[in-house]
C-alpha cells in the first residue's frame, strides 16, 4: 500500500516519516498522474491560499476530487481547510469533500501557537499532544460528520466515514495513532 502526501507546500516531510514509522510506503505527490498508484492521500498543513493556488497551477484539483470518490483523504490544518465545504475566504477554492464549515486561523495567530492534550474517541489509552499552529476552527458540521476529538468543546478531528480531517498537526511528535486511524479508513 502506498500513501500519497501532497507535496506542493507545507509540512509534508513529517507526514512521510510518520507513515514510514508505521511501515507504510509514503510517496510525495507533485504531479497529478502520481495519484494513480496511491491508496490514500494526505493534504498537509501549510498555507491553504498557496496550496489552493498550487493545485490549479499543476492541474491536480480535479484529479484529487476524482481520487476522493474511491479513496480516503486526510487533511491536517490547512489540509482540513481544503477539505471543507464552507469557508469565508474567497481566495481559497475548497475541494468540498467534507461537510464542515471552517474559519481560518481561529485558534490564534502564529505567535499564539500552542500544544495541549486532546482525547481521541478511537483510542483511550492516553491523551494526544496536539500542536495548534494558526489552526482553523470547525464552526459547523453536517449530519454525516462524526466528531472524533474535541478541544474546549469544539471539534478538532472529524470524519465522514471515508475522509478524515484534523485542525492541528498530528504529524508533529512521535504519536502515530491518528495516522493509524487513517490507515484503518483505507483498509475498511
Ligand atoms: N492558517 C493556515 C491556513 O489557513 C493553516 C495553518 C497550518 O496549516 N498550520 O492556511
Backbone and ligand atoms as CSV (ligand in chain L), in Angstrom:
chain,resi,resn,atom,element,x,y,z
A,1,UNK,N,N,0.852,-1.207,0.000
A,1,UNK,CA,C,0.000,0.000,0.000
A,1,UNK,C,C,0.883,1.252,0.000
A,2,UNK,N,N,0.543,2.176,-0.898
A,2,UNK,CA,C,1.291,3.433,-0.976
A,2,UNK,C,C,0.363,4.579,-0.595
A,3,UNK,N,N,0.848,5.463,0.267
A,3,UNK,CA,C,0.056,6.641,0.611
A,3,UNK,C,C,0.741,7.871,0.020
A,4,UNK,N,N,-0.036,8.667,-0.690
A,4,UNK,CA,C,0.498,9.901,-1.258
A,4,UNK,C,C,0.439,11.017,-0.222
A,5,UNK,N,N,1.458,11.855,-0.228
A,5,UNK,CA,C,1.432,13.056,0.609
A,5,UNK,C,C,1.609,14.239,-0.342
A,6,UNK,N,N,0.593,15.071,-0.428
A,6,UNK,CA,C,0.644,16.200,-1.352
A,6,UNK,C,C,1.816,17.102,-0.966
A,7,UNK,N,N,2.733,17.291,-1.903
A,7,UNK,CA,C,3.990,17.969,-1.561
A,7,UNK,C,C,4.148,19.267,-2.350
A,8,UNK,N,N,3.073,20.065,-2.365
A,8,UNK,CA,C,3.128,21.339,-3.082
A,8,UNK,C,C,3.708,22.412,-2.180
A,9,UNK,N,N,3.390,22.325,-0.896
A,9,UNK,CA,C,3.810,23.329,0.088
A,9,UNK,C,C,3.453,22.767,1.458
A,10,UNK,N,N,4.196,23.189,2.485
A,10,UNK,CA,C,3.806,22.832,3.841
A,10,UNK,C,C,4.565,21.648,4.412
A,11,UNK,N,N,3.964,21.066,5.456
A,11,UNK,CA,C,4.674,20.111,6.304
A,11,UNK,C,C,4.510,18.669,5.814
A,12,UNK,N,N,4.903,18.415,4.558
A,12,UNK,CA,C,4.678,17.059,4.030
A,12,UNK,C,C,5.714,16.053,4.515
A,13,UNK,N,N,6.951,16.512,4.756
A,13,UNK,CA,C,8.033,15.571,5.091
A,13,UNK,C,C,7.767,14.826,6.403
A,14,UNK,N,N,7.207,15.520,7.392
A,14,UNK,CA,C,6.937,14.866,8.677
A,14,UNK,C,C,5.841,13.806,8.545
A,15,UNK,N,N,4.877,14.051,7.666
A,15,UNK,CA,C,3.850,13.016,7.432
A,15,UNK,C,C,4.499,11.764,6.853
A,16,UNK,N,N,5.437,11.992,5.939
A,16,UNK,CA,C,6.127,10.833,5.339
A,16,UNK,C,C,6.841,10.035,6.413
A,17,UNK,N,N,7.523,10.727,7.339
A,17,UNK,CA,C,8.266,9.948,8.345
A,17,UNK,C,C,7.334,9.194,9.288
A,18,UNK,N,N,6.188,9.780,9.614
A,18,UNK,CA,C,5.232,9.040,10.473
A,18,UNK,C,C,4.734,7.786,9.733
A,19,UNK,N,N,4.446,7.932,8.444
A,19,UNK,CA,C,3.961,6.780,7.679
A,19,UNK,C,C,5.029,5.688,7.634
A,20,UNK,N,N,6.268,6.110,7.453
A,20,UNK,CA,C,7.362,5.122,7.409
A,20,UNK,C,C,7.508,4.420,8.754
A,21,UNK,N,N,7.281,5.186,9.826
A,21,UNK,CA,C,7.320,4.573,11.157
A,21,UNK,C,C,6.258,3.483,11.279
A,22,UNK,N,N,5.167,3.663,10.560
A,22,UNK,CA,C,4.085,2.674,10.581
A,22,UNK,C,C,4.297,1.599,9.507
A,23,UNK,N,N,5.483,1.589,8.920
A,23,UNK,CA,C,5.831,0.618,7.874
A,23,UNK,C,C,4.947,0.699,6.633
A,24,UNK,N,N,4.566,1.916,6.304
A,24,UNK,CA,C,3.756,2.131,5.109
A,24,UNK,C,C,4.583,2.958,4.139
A,25,UNK,N,N,4.473,2.630,2.872
A,25,UNK,CA,C,5.232,3.365,1.877
A,25,UNK,C,C,4.580,4.736,1.632
A,26,UNK,N,N,5.380,5.779,1.750
A,26,UNK,CA,C,4.859,7.134,1.527
A,26,UNK,C,C,5.453,7.680,0.243
A,27,UNK,N,N,4.659,8.480,-0.447
A,27,UNK,CA,C,5.138,8.993,-1.724
A,27,UNK,C,C,4.742,10.454,-1.865
A,28,UNK,N,N,5.708,11.307,-2.158
A,28,UNK,CA,C,5.390,12.726,-2.376
A,28,UNK,C,C,4.628,12.873,-3.685
A,29,UNK,N,N,3.540,13.627,-3.638
A,29,UNK,CA,C,2.757,13.866,-4.851
A,29,UNK,C,C,2.997,15.300,-5.317
A,30,UNK,N,N,3.590,15.403,-6.481
A,30,UNK,CA,C,3.857,16.726,-7.066
A,30,UNK,C,C,3.216,16.868,-8.434
A,31,UNK,N,N,2.801,15.757,-9.001
A,31,UNK,CA,C,2.183,15.767,-10.333
A,31,UNK,C,C,0.898,14.935,-10.293
A,32,UNK,N,N,-0.134,15.364,-11.027
A,32,UNK,CA,C,-1.431,14.694,-10.970
A,32,UNK,C,C,-1.356,13.190,-11.228
A,33,UNK,N,N,-0.549,12.769,-12.192
A,33,UNK,CA,C,-0.560,11.333,-12.561
A,33,UNK,C,C,-0.016,10.423,-11.458
A,34,UNK,N,N,0.722,11.021,-10.498
A,34,UNK,CA,C,1.297,10.198,-9.427
A,34,UNK,C,C,0.225,9.636,-8.481
A,35,UNK,N,N,-0.953,10.257,-8.497
A,35,UNK,CA,C,-2.027,9.795,-7.608
A,35,UNK,C,C,-2.487,8.388,-7.939
A,36,UNK,N,N,-2.327,8.004,-9.205
A,36,UNK,CA,C,-2.858,6.727,-9.699
A,36,UNK,C,C,-2.438,5.517,-8.881
A,37,UNK,N,N,-1.221,5.566,-8.335
A,37,UNK,CA,C,-0.721,4.386,-7.637
A,37,UNK,C,C,-0.898,4.469,-6.119
A,38,UNK,N,N,-1.723,5.412,-5.663
A,38,UNK,CA,C,-1.889,5.583,-4.214
A,38,UNK,C,C,-3.233,5.030,-3.731
A,39,UNK,N,N,-3.239,4.585,-2.462
A,39,UNK,CA,C,-4.481,4.096,-1.855
A,39,UNK,C,C,-5.124,5.144,-0.963
A,40,UNK,N,N,-4.404,6.209,-0.673
A,40,UNK,CA,C,-4.933,7.282,0.164
A,40,UNK,C,C,-4.060,8.505,-0.049
A,41,UNK,N,N,-4.559,9.661,0.397
A,41,UNK,CA,C,-3.800,10.902,0.190
A,41,UNK,C,C,-3.855,11.753,1.452
A,42,UNK,N,N,-2.710,12.309,1.828
A,42,UNK,CA,C,-2.671,13.271,2.932
A,42,UNK,C,C,-2.437,14.670,2.354
A,43,UNK,N,N,-3.278,15.609,2.757
A,43,UNK,CA,C,-3.036,17.020,2.407
A,43,UNK,C,C,-2.523,17.688,3.679
A,44,UNK,N,N,-1.269,18.093,3.695
A,44,UNK,CA,C,-0.643,18.549,4.938
A,44,UNK,C,C,-1.037,19.969,5.318
A,45,UNK,N,N,-0.586,20.365,6.516
A,45,UNK,CA,C,-0.727,21.747,6.934
A,45,UNK,C,C,0.274,22.608,6.182
A,46,UNK,N,N,0.035,23.890,6.211
A,46,UNK,CA,C,0.881,24.828,5.486
A,46,UNK,C,C,0.092,26.107,5.343
A,47,UNK,N,N,-0.095,26.535,4.127
A,47,UNK,CA,C,-0.828,27.769,3.866
A,47,UNK,C,C,-1.881,27.454,2.796
A,48,UNK,N,N,-3.154,27.462,3.219
A,48,UNK,CA,C,-4.191,26.983,2.304
A,48,UNK,C,C,-4.359,27.870,1.067
A,49,UNK,N,N,-4.079,29.178,1.188
A,49,UNK,CA,C,-4.177,30.028,-0.012
A,49,UNK,C,C,-3.157,29.547,-1.049
A,50,UNK,N,N,-1.949,29.227,-0.597
A,50,UNK,CA,C,-0.896,28.766,-1.504
A,50,UNK,C,C,-1.230,27.383,-2.052
A,51,UNK,N,N,-1.671,26.477,-1.161
A,51,UNK,CA,C,-1.986,25.114,-1.611
A,51,UNK,C,C,-3.091,25.163,-2.674
A,52,UNK,N,N,-4.108,25.992,-2.425
A,52,UNK,CA,C,-5.215,26.097,-3.378
A,52,UNK,C,C,-4.723,26.595,-4.746
A,53,UNK,N,N,-3.874,27.619,-4.703
A,53,UNK,CA,C,-3.330,28.182,-5.947
A,53,UNK,C,C,-2.462,27.167,-6.690
A,54,UNK,N,N,-1.617,26.481,-5.914
A,54,UNK,CA,C,-0.706,25.487,-6.499
A,54,UNK,C,C,-1.475,24.325,-7.132
A,55,UNK,N,N,-2.583,23.945,-6.502
A,55,UNK,CA,C,-3.386,22.842,-7.053
A,55,UNK,C,C,-3.815,23.167,-8.472
A,56,UNK,N,N,-4.227,24.428,-8.678
A,56,UNK,CA,C,-4.659,24.819,-10.026
A,56,UNK,C,C,-3.465,24.954,-10.951
A,57,UNK,N,N,-2.375,25.439,-10.405
A,57,UNK,CA,C,-1.166,25.650,-11.214
A,57,UNK,C,C,-0.684,24.336,-11.834
A,58,UNK,N,N,-0.702,23.258,-11.029
A,58,UNK,CA,C,-0.225,21.981,-11.591
A,58,UNK,C,C,-1.376,21.122,-12.126
A,59,UNK,N,N,-2.590,21.616,-12.001
A,59,UNK,CA,C,-3.742,20.917,-12.580
A,59,UNK,C,C,-4.120,19.638,-11.843
A,60,UNK,N,N,-4.038,19.656,-10.497
A,60,UNK,CA,C,-4.317,18.422,-9.749
A,60,UNK,C,C,-5.674,18.456,-9.043
A,61,UNK,N,N,-6.344,19.626,-9.069
A,61,UNK,CA,C,-7.579,19.768,-8.290
A,61,UNK,C,C,-8.631,18.707,-8.655
A,62,UNK,N,N,-8.948,18.596,-9.939
A,62,UNK,CA,C,-9.996,17.659,-10.349
A,62,UNK,C,C,-9.561,16.212,-10.104
A,63,UNK,N,N,-8.276,15.973,-10.294
A,63,UNK,CA,C,-7.723,14.621,-10.054
A,63,UNK,C,C,-7.919,14.219,-8.585
A,64,UNK,N,N,-7.733,15.175,-7.672
A,64,UNK,CA,C,-7.918,14.855,-6.246
A,64,UNK,C,C,-9.398,14.596,-5.958
A,65,UNK,N,N,-10.266,15.422,-6.546
A,65,UNK,CA,C,-11.711,15.241,-6.309
A,65,UNK,C,C,-12.155,13.864,-6.829
A,66,UNK,N,N,-11.662,13.481,-7.995
A,66,UNK,CA,C,-11.996,12.152,-8.539
A,66,UNK,C,C,-11.393,11.042,-7.679
A,67,UNK,N,N,-10.147,11.226,-7.276
A,67,UNK,CA,C,-9.453,10.261,-6.425
A,67,UNK,C,C,-10.258,10.022,-5.142
A,68,UNK,N,N,-10.807,11.110,-4.589
A,68,UNK,CA,C,-11.515,11.050,-3.301
A,68,UNK,C,C,-12.841,10.298,-3.395
A,69,UNK,N,N,-13.323,10.063,-4.601
A,69,UNK,CA,C,-14.557,9.265,-4.745
A,69,UNK,C,C,-14.268,7.810,-4.409
A,70,UNK,N,N,-13.031,7.397,-4.622
A,70,UNK,CA,C,-12.646,5.992,-4.415
A,70,UNK,C,C,-11.771,5.779,-3.188
A,71,UNK,N,N,-11.035,6.819,-2.780
A,71,UNK,CA,C,-10.015,6.622,-1.751
A,71,UNK,C,C,-10.110,7.697,-0.667
A,72,UNK,N,N,-9.724,7.314,0.572
A,72,UNK,CA,C,-9.733,8.296,1.665
A,72,UNK,C,C,-8.677,9.399,1.523
A,73,UNK,N,N,-9.058,10.579,1.975
A,73,UNK,CA,C,-8.145,11.726,2.006
A,73,UNK,C,C,-8.105,12.236,3.451
A,74,UNK,N,N,-6.917,12.554,3.919
A,74,UNK,CA,C,-6.715,13.052,5.287
A,74,UNK,C,C,-6.147,14.467,5.191
A,75,UNK,N,N,-6.884,15.444,5.688
A,75,UNK,CA,C,-6.421,16.835,5.657
A,75,UNK,C,C,-6.058,17.304,7.050
A,76,UNK,N,N,-4.876,17.885,7.194
A,76,UNK,CA,C,-4.477,18.400,8.507
A,76,UNK,C,C,-4.252,19.908,8.408
A,77,UNK,N,N,-4.855,20.631,9.321
A,77,UNK,CA,C,-4.712,22.086,9.421
A,77,UNK,C,C,-5.078,22.764,8.079
A,78,UNK,N,N,-4.134,23.295,7.326
A,78,UNK,CA,C,-4.501,23.874,6.025
A,78,UNK,C,C,-5.172,22.810,5.144
A,79,UNK,N,N,-4.784,21.554,5.329
A,79,UNK,CA,C,-5.412,20.442,4.585
A,79,UNK,C,C,-6.877,20.290,4.948
A,80,UNK,N,N,-7.203,20.507,6.232
A,80,UNK,CA,C,-8.607,20.481,6.664
A,80,UNK,C,C,-9.385,21.612,5.982
A,81,UNK,N,N,-8.755,22.782,5.906
A,81,UNK,CA,C,-9.397,23.924,5.226
A,81,UNK,C,C,-9.736,23.504,3.782
A,82,UNK,N,N,-8.795,22.813,3.136
A,82,UNK,CA,C,-9.008,22.410,1.739
A,82,UNK,C,C,-10.151,21.394,1.601
A,83,UNK,N,N,-10.361,20.544,2.617
A,83,UNK,CA,C,-11.416,19.518,2.523
A,83,UNK,C,C,-12.813,20.079,2.770
A,84,UNK,N,N,-12.901,21.267,3.374
A,84,UNK,CA,C,-14.189,21.779,3.842
A,84,UNK,C,C,-15.110,22.173,2.676
A,85,UNK,N,N,-16.389,22.359,3.040
A,85,UNK,CA,C,-17.352,22.808,2.027
A,85,UNK,C,C,-17.623,24.303,2.138
A,86,UNK,N,N,-17.525,24.820,3.362
A,86,UNK,CA,C,-17.901,26.217,3.585
A,86,UNK,C,C,-16.748,26.977,4.202
A,87,UNK,N,N,-16.384,28.056,3.555
A,87,UNK,CA,C,-15.261,28.832,4.059
A,87,UNK,C,C,-15.451,30.278,3.631
A,88,UNK,N,N,-15.263,31.202,4.586
A,88,UNK,CA,C,-15.425,32.601,4.209
A,88,UNK,C,C,-14.088,33.202,3.802
A,89,UNK,N,N,-13.545,32.726,2.736
A,89,UNK,CA,C,-12.304,33.287,2.213
A,89,UNK,C,C,-12.277,32.972,0.724
A,90,UNK,N,N,-12.559,33.990,-0.065
A,90,UNK,CA,C,-12.747,33.738,-1.497
A,90,UNK,C,C,-11.433,33.424,-2.221
A,91,UNK,N,N,-10.290,33.598,-1.531
A,91,UNK,CA,C,-9.012,33.281,-2.183
A,91,UNK,C,C,-8.794,31.774,-2.279
A,92,UNK,N,N,-9.580,31.036,-1.483
A,92,UNK,CA,C,-9.379,29.588,-1.452
A,92,UNK,C,C,-10.584,28.896,-2.059
A,93,UNK,N,N,-10.306,28.037,-3.023
A,93,UNK,CA,C,-11.376,27.207,-3.558
A,93,UNK,C,C,-11.227,25.842,-2.904
A,94,UNK,N,N,-12.188,25.476,-2.057
A,94,UNK,CA,C,-12.039,24.212,-1.329
A,94,UNK,C,C,-12.425,23.039,-2.227
A,95,UNK,N,N,-12.142,21.829,-1.735
A,95,UNK,CA,C,-12.404,20.623,-2.527
A,95,UNK,C,C,-13.810,20.074,-2.289
A,96,UNK,N,N,-14.502,20.624,-1.271
A,96,UNK,CA,C,-15.878,20.181,-0.970
A,96,UNK,C,C,-15.979,18.701,-0.665
A,97,UNK,N,N,-15.061,18.176,0.095
A,97,UNK,CA,C,-15.081,16.733,0.351
A,97,UNK,C,C,-15.715,16.378,1.691
A,98,UNK,N,N,-15.781,17.333,2.612
A,98,UNK,CA,C,-16.388,17.052,3.922
A,98,UNK,C,C,-17.317,18.199,4.293
A,99,UNK,N,N,-18.488,17.828,4.827
A,99,UNK,CA,C,-19.499,18.833,5.137
A,99,UNK,C,C,-19.172,19.548,6.466
A,100,UNK,N,N,-18.157,20.401,6.403
A,100,UNK,CA,C,-17.785,21.184,7.581
A,100,UNK,C,C,-17.616,22.654,7.180
A,101,UNK,N,N,-18.010,23.533,8.102
A,101,UNK,CA,C,-17.838,24.974,7.914
A,101,UNK,C,C,-16.659,25.404,8.775
A,102,UNK,N,N,-15.741,26.133,8.168
A,102,UNK,CA,C,-14.457,26.363,8.818
A,102,UNK,C,C,-14.097,27.855,8.836
A,103,UNK,N,N,-13.484,28.315,9.945
A,103,UNK,CA,C,-12.879,29.663,9.964
A,103,UNK,C,C,-11.368,29.490,10.070
A,104,UNK,N,N,-10.650,30.134,9.188
A,104,UNK,CA,C,-9.182,30.024,9.198
A,104,UNK,C,C,-8.586,30.786,10.389
A,105,UNK,N,N,-7.476,30.293,10.874
A,105,UNK,CA,C,-6.653,30.963,11.897
A,105,UNK,C,C,-7.417,31.284,13.189
A,106,UNK,N,N,-8.523,30.598,13.421
A,106,UNK,CA,C,-9.394,30.994,14.529
A,106,UNK,C,C,-8.914,30.496,15.891
A,107,UNK,N,N,-7.891,29.632,15.925
A,107,UNK,CA,C,-7.308,29.232,17.212
A,107,UNK,C,C,-6.129,30.131,17.572
A,108,UNK,N,N,-5.965,31.235,16.865
A,108,UNK,CA,C,-4.904,32.192,17.214
A,108,UNK,C,C,-3.849,32.300,16.131
A,109,UNK,N,N,-3.093,33.394,16.202
A,109,UNK,CA,C,-2.062,33.667,15.200
A,109,UNK,C,C,-0.814,32.826,15.485
A,110,UNK,N,N,0.162,32.931,14.567
A,110,UNK,CA,C,1.397,32.144,14.682
A,110,UNK,C,C,2.026,32.235,16.090
A,111,UNK,N,N,2.115,33.469,16.631
A,111,UNK,CA,C,2.756,33.645,17.945
A,111,UNK,C,C,1.939,33.006,19.069
A,112,UNK,N,N,0.692,32.719,18.791
A,112,UNK,CA,C,-0.148,32.068,19.804
A,112,UNK,C,C,-0.252,30.561,19.583
A,113,UNK,N,N,0.683,30.007,18.817
A,113,UNK,CA,C,0.700,28.550,18.615
A,113,UNK,C,C,0.832,27.878,19.981
A,114,UNK,N,N,0.217,26.723,20.132
A,114,UNK,CA,C,0.268,26.045,21.434
A,114,UNK,C,C,0.144,24.534,21.274
A,115,UNK,N,N,0.546,23.844,22.348
A,115,UNK,CA,C,0.408,22.382,22.401
A,115,UNK,C,C,-0.466,22.069,23.598
A,116,UNK,N,N,-1.449,21.199,23.416
A,116,UNK,CA,C,-2.262,20.794,24.558
A,116,UNK,C,C,-2.812,19.391,24.312
A,117,UNK,N,N,-3.235,18.768,25.393
A,117,UNK,CA,C,-3.759,17.407,25.276
A,117,UNK,C,C,-5.181,17.409,24.737
A,118,UNK,N,N,-5.443,16.504,23.808
A,118,UNK,CA,C,-6.823,16.266,23.387
A,118,UNK,C,C,-7.057,14.763,23.536
A,119,UNK,N,N,-8.317,14.363,23.743
A,119,UNK,CA,C,-8.554,12.922,23.809
A,119,UNK,C,C,-9.075,12.443,22.461
A,120,UNK,N,N,-8.804,11.178,22.169
A,120,UNK,CA,C,-9.206,10.592,20.893
A,120,UNK,C,C,-10.295,9.562,21.167
A,121,UNK,N,N,-11.439,9.689,20.506
A,121,UNK,CA,C,-12.539,8.758,20.796
A,121,UNK,C,C,-12.174,7.332,20.398
A,122,UNK,N,N,-11.216,7.187,19.475
A,122,UNK,CA,C,-10.878,5.847,18.981
A,122,UNK,C,C,-9.689,5.239,19.713
A,123,UNK,N,N,-9.159,5.938,20.700
A,123,UNK,CA,C,-8.020,5.409,21.440
A,123,UNK,C,C,-7.996,6.055,22.814
A,124,UNK,N,N,-8.387,5.287,23.830
A,124,UNK,CA,C,-8.461,5.937,25.148
A,124,UNK,C,C,-7.257,5.629,26.033
A,125,UNK,N,N,-6.172,5.155,25.418
A,125,UNK,CA,C,-5.018,4.794,26.243
A,125,UNK,C,C,-4.410,6.021,26.940
A,126,UNK,N,N,-4.267,7.112,26.217
A,126,UNK,CA,C,-3.718,8.348,26.815
A,126,UNK,C,C,-4.087,9.515,25.902
A,127,UNK,N,N,-4.012,10.753,26.409
A,127,UNK,CA,C,-4.333,11.896,25.548
A,127,UNK,C,C,-3.286,12.082,24.449
A,128,UNK,N,N,-3.652,12.844,23.437
A,128,UNK,CA,C,-2.746,13.119,22.315
A,128,UNK,C,C,-2.246,14.554,22.464
A,129,UNK,N,N,-0.954,14.765,22.377
A,129,UNK,CA,C,-0.384,16.120,22.463
A,129,UNK,C,C,-0.555,16.828,21.122
A,130,UNK,N,N,-1.559,17.710,21.046
A,130,UNK,CA,C,-1.910,18.319,19.759
A,130,UNK,C,C,-1.229,19.678,19.597
A,131,UNK,N,N,-0.599,19.873,18.440
A,131,UNK,CA,C,0.112,21.122,18.146
A,131,UNK,C,C,-0.783,21.988,17.245
A,132,UNK,N,N,-1.191,23.139,17.772
A,132,UNK,CA,C,-2.062,24.054,17.025
A,132,UNK,C,C,-1.228,25.225,16.507
A,133,UNK,N,N,-1.160,25.376,15.193
A,133,UNK,CA,C,-0.402,26.489,14.598
A,133,UNK,C,C,-1.330,27.223,13.617
A,134,UNK,N,N,-1.761,28.394,13.964
A,134,UNK,CA,C,-2.732,29.148,13.147
A,134,UNK,C,C,-3.852,28.204,12.675
A,135,UNK,N,N,-4.366,27.472,13.639
A,135,UNK,CA,C,-5.274,26.374,13.285
A,135,UNK,C,C,-6.676,26.862,12.927
A,136,UNK,N,N,-7.317,26.176,11.993
A,136,UNK,CA,C,-8.701,26.512,11.656
A,136,UNK,C,C,-9.680,25.966,12.691
A,137,UNK,N,N,-10.777,26.684,12.889
A,137,UNK,CA,C,-11.843,26.194,13.766
A,137,UNK,C,C,-12.952,25.607,12.914
A,138,UNK,N,N,-13.512,24.499,13.391
A,138,UNK,CA,C,-14.662,23.893,12.705
A,138,UNK,C,C,-15.908,24.478,13.357
A,139,UNK,N,N,-16.606,25.358,12.637
A,139,UNK,CA,C,-17.747,26.064,13.231
A,139,UNK,C,C,-19.032,25.243,13.184
A,140,UNK,N,N,-19.137,24.417,12.139
A,140,UNK,CA,C,-20.392,23.681,11.965
A,140,UNK,C,C,-20.088,22.367,11.267
A,141,UNK,N,N,-20.770,21.302,11.671
A,141,UNK,CA,C,-20.574,20.023,10.978
A,141,UNK,C,C,-21.907,19.538,10.432
A,142,UNK,N,N,-21.863,18.879,9.294
A,142,UNK,CA,C,-23.068,18.331,8.664
A,142,UNK,C,C,-23.498,17.034,9.334
A,143,UNK,N,N,-24.640,16.503,8.908
A,143,UNK,CA,C,-25.225,15.307,9.525
A,143,UNK,C,C,-24.366,14.059,9.382
A,144,UNK,N,N,-23.576,14.018,8.323
A,144,UNK,CA,C,-22.797,12.793,8.098
A,144,UNK,C,C,-21.427,12.837,8.783
A,145,UNK,N,N,-21.210,13.853,9.584
A,145,UNK,CA,C,-19.886,14.011,10.203
A,145,UNK,C,C,-19.883,13.469,11.639
A,146,UNK,N,N,-18.853,12.692,11.952
A,146,UNK,CA,C,-18.644,12.216,13.320
A,146,UNK,C,C,-17.442,12.949,13.904
A,147,UNK,N,N,-17.628,13.469,15.116
A,147,UNK,CA,C,-16.523,14.169,15.789
A,147,UNK,C,C,-15.712,13.132,16.577
A,148,UNK,N,N,-14.419,13.049,16.279
A,148,UNK,CA,C,-13.549,12.049,16.921
A,148,UNK,C,C,-12.724,12.645,18.055
A,149,UNK,N,N,-12.652,13.984,18.087
A,149,UNK,CA,C,-11.915,14.636,19.163
A,149,UNK,C,C,-12.398,16.073,19.298
A,150,UNK,N,N,-12.444,16.534,20.544
A,150,UNK,CA,C,-12.837,17.931,20.801
A,150,UNK,C,C,-11.766,18.592,21.637
A,151,UNK,N,N,-11.644,19.904,21.472
A,151,UNK,CA,C,-10.778,20.686,22.355
A,151,UNK,C,C,-11.590,21.902,22.783
A,152,UNK,N,N,-11.685,22.130,24.062
A,152,UNK,CA,C,-12.527,23.192,24.607
A,152,UNK,C,C,-13.931,23.158,23.995
A,153,UNK,N,N,-14.472,21.970,23.952
A,153,UNK,CA,C,-15.822,21.703,23.424
A,153,UNK,C,C,-16.003,22.007,21.945
A,154,UNK,N,N,-14.926,22.184,21.211
A,154,UNK,CA,C,-15.016,22.420,19.763
A,154,UNK,C,C,-14.435,21.189,19.052
A,155,UNK,N,N,-15.038,20.780,17.929
A,155,UNK,CA,C,-14.482,19.628,17.213
A,155,UNK,C,C,-13.103,19.938,16.634
A,156,UNK,N,N,-12.162,19.010,16.788
A,156,UNK,CA,C,-10.831,19.206,16.204
A,156,UNK,C,C,-10.374,18.039,15.326
A,157,UNK,N,N,-11.048,16.885,15.452
A,157,UNK,CA,C,-10.840,15.816,14.463
A,157,UNK,C,C,-12.224,15.325,14.057
A,158,UNK,N,N,-12.441,15.243,12.746
A,158,UNK,CA,C,-13.753,14.803,12.256
A,158,UNK,C,C,-13.564,13.819,11.105
A,159,UNK,N,N,-14.619,12.985,10.928
A,159,UNK,CA,C,-14.610,12.075,9.777
A,159,UNK,C,C,-16.023,12.005,9.202
A,160,UNK,N,N,-16.114,11.658,7.944
A,160,UNK,CA,C,-17.436,11.342,7.380
A,160,UNK,C,C,-17.500,9.856,7.054
A,161,UNK,N,N,-16.611,9.108,7.685
A,161,UNK,CA,C,-16.574,7.665,7.459
A,161,UNK,C,C,-15.628,7.291,6.334
A,162,UNK,N,N,-15.283,8.267,5.522
A,162,UNK,CA,C,-14.382,7.993,4.406
A,162,UNK,C,C,-13.132,8.863,4.510
A,163,UNK,N,N,-13.342,10.154,4.699
A,163,UNK,CA,C,-12.226,11.093,4.805
A,163,UNK,C,C,-12.051,11.524,6.264
A,164,UNK,N,N,-10.871,12.084,6.526
A,164,UNK,CA,C,-10.517,12.438,7.897
A,164,UNK,C,C,-9.912,13.838,7.891
A,165,UNK,N,N,-10.182,14.632,8.930
A,165,UNK,CA,C,-9.587,15.967,8.990
A,165,UNK,C,C,-9.274,16.332,10.434
A,166,UNK,N,N,-8.110,16.939,10.624
A,166,UNK,CA,C,-7.687,17.395,11.957
A,166,UNK,C,C,-7.290,18.856,11.861
A,167,UNK,N,N,-7.710,19.669,12.844
A,167,UNK,CA,C,-7.373,21.097,12.743
A,167,UNK,C,C,-5.968,21.391,13.257
A,168,UNK,N,N,-5.337,20.414,13.925
A,168,UNK,CA,C,-3.965,20.628,14.398
A,168,UNK,C,C,-2.991,19.818,13.542
A,169,UNK,N,N,-1.753,19.701,14.023
A,169,UNK,CA,C,-0.701,18.997,13.254
A,169,UNK,C,C,-0.381,17.641,13.886
A,170,UNK,N,N,-1.055,16.566,13.506
A,170,UNK,CA,C,-0.811,15.259,14.151
A,170,UNK,C,C,0.524,14.640,13.761
A,171,UNK,N,N,1.203,15.236,12.788
A,171,UNK,CA,C,2.485,14.670,12.323
A,171,UNK,C,C,3.657,15.171,13.164
A,172,UNK,N,N,3.407,16.200,13.990
A,172,UNK,CA,C,4.491,16.722,14.830
A,172,UNK,C,C,4.502,15.942,16.142
A,173,UNK,N,N,5.623,15.394,16.479
A,173,UNK,CA,C,5.694,14.490,17.638
A,173,UNK,C,C,5.811,13.067,17.126
A,174,UNK,N,N,5.776,12.120,18.043
A,174,UNK,CA,C,6.001,10.729,17.625
A,174,UNK,C,C,4.794,9.841,17.830
A,175,UNK,N,N,3.645,10.446,18.051
A,175,UNK,CA,C,2.443,9.665,18.291
A,175,UNK,C,C,1.792,9.337,16.944
A,176,UNK,N,N,1.706,8.045,16.655
A,176,UNK,CA,C,1.245,7.630,15.315
A,176,UNK,C,C,-0.250,7.281,15.282
A,177,UNK,N,N,-0.967,7.486,16.401
A,177,UNK,CA,C,-2.330,6.932,16.483
A,177,UNK,C,C,-3.310,7.507,15.459
A,178,UNK,N,N,-3.169,8.799,15.141
A,178,UNK,CA,C,-4.146,9.404,14.220
A,178,UNK,C,C,-3.868,8.929,12.783
A,179,UNK,N,N,-2.598,8.812,12.441
A,179,UNK,CA,C,-2.254,8.261,11.119
A,179,UNK,C,C,-2.701,6.799,11.007
A,180,UNK,N,N,-2.574,6.079,12.121
A,180,UNK,CA,C,-3.009,4.680,12.142
A,180,UNK,C,C,-4.515,4.604,11.866
A,181,UNK,N,N,-5.274,5.528,12.471
A,181,UNK,CA,C,-6.722,5.569,12.250
A,181,UNK,C,C,-7.013,5.808,10.764
A,182,UNK,N,N,-6.215,6.693,10.143
A,182,UNK,CA,C,-6.401,6.959,8.709
A,182,UNK,C,C,-6.144,5.675,7.907
A,183,UNK,N,N,-5.117,4.926,8.278
A,183,UNK,CA,C,-4.825,3.677,7.563
A,183,UNK,C,C,-5.994,2.696,7.701
A,184,UNK,N,N,-6.641,2.721,8.877
A,184,UNK,CA,C,-7.798,1.844,9.057
A,184,UNK,C,C,-8.939,2.234,8.119
A,185,UNK,N,N,-9.118,3.552,7.910
A,185,UNK,CA,C,-10.164,4.002,6.962
A,185,UNK,C,C,-9.860,3.472,5.558
A,186,UNK,N,N,-8.564,3.441,5.223
A,186,UNK,CA,C,-8.178,2.951,3.894
A,186,UNK,C,C,-8.431,1.452,3.786
A,187,UNK,N,N,-8.137,0.737,4.857
A,187,UNK,CA,C,-8.286,-0.726,4.819
A,187,UNK,C,C,-9.729,-1.194,4.932
A,188,UNK,N,N,-10.624,-0.310,5.383
A,188,UNK,CA,C,-12.042,-0.699,5.580
A,188,UNK,C,C,-12.711,-1.074,4.280
L,1,LIG,N1,N,-3.799,29.151,8.796
L,1,LIG,C1,C,-3.337,28.301,7.768
L,1,LIG,C2,C,-4.275,28.303,6.584
L,1,LIG,O1,O,-5.424,28.564,6.700
L,1,LIG,C3,C,-3.184,26.873,8.266
L,1,LIG,C4,C,-2.044,26.784,9.227
L,1,LIG,C5,C,-1.400,25.465,9.276
L,1,LIG,O2,O,-1.590,24.608,8.426
L,1,LIG,N2,N,-0.586,25.302,10.267
L,1,LIG,O3,O,-3.812,28.026,5.540
